[in-house]
Amino acid sequence: MKIFYSIILIAASVFGFLSCSDNDDDGSISSPSYRDRTYSGDNLSVYVGNELIKGVVADVKSEQKDGGDSGIKKDENGNTIYHSDSTYDMTIVLTNFPTASEKTILKTILLDHRDFSGTIQINEKSYTYIGEFTNSPLDPPEEQGCIIRLTVE
């Protein structure tokens, strides 16, 4: 009987190990940025030219490309600050943009947990966009924001 229970224990351990393994082909570990979340309402401003577009929701997801010399450090006054030298591949899905119930996907690179830019084609028009995240990435989510400005080329 002990052999039977030993076989079950070993089989369960092996199964548990295999089911928890990472299926990434390259073995890399995904590392999102502190800016990954959904922005809407007062935490999101999307402009086309000077016009603020209301009702847009931005779902931000990223994966670290290069960590650089990033981390939490102390400044000369002893304050804890977040120093970022990281770059991230970032995807922003804008829902209700350019019109209600439409989606637009921005693929860009996030620099220093703050800035991003790029170009996109929407309805046969080319746009340049510049974006920034407001406040520190260590602030609570409700205090962080995102501003995206699109300009027709």
Secondary structure, 3 states (H helix, E strand, C coil): CHHHHHHHHHHHHHHHHHHCCCCCCCCCCCCCCCCCEEECHHHEEEEECCEEECCCEEEEEEEEEECCCCEEEECCCCCEEEECCCEEEEEEEEECCCCCCCEEEEEEEEECCCEEEEEEEECCEEEEEEEEEECCCCCCHHHCEEEEEEEEC
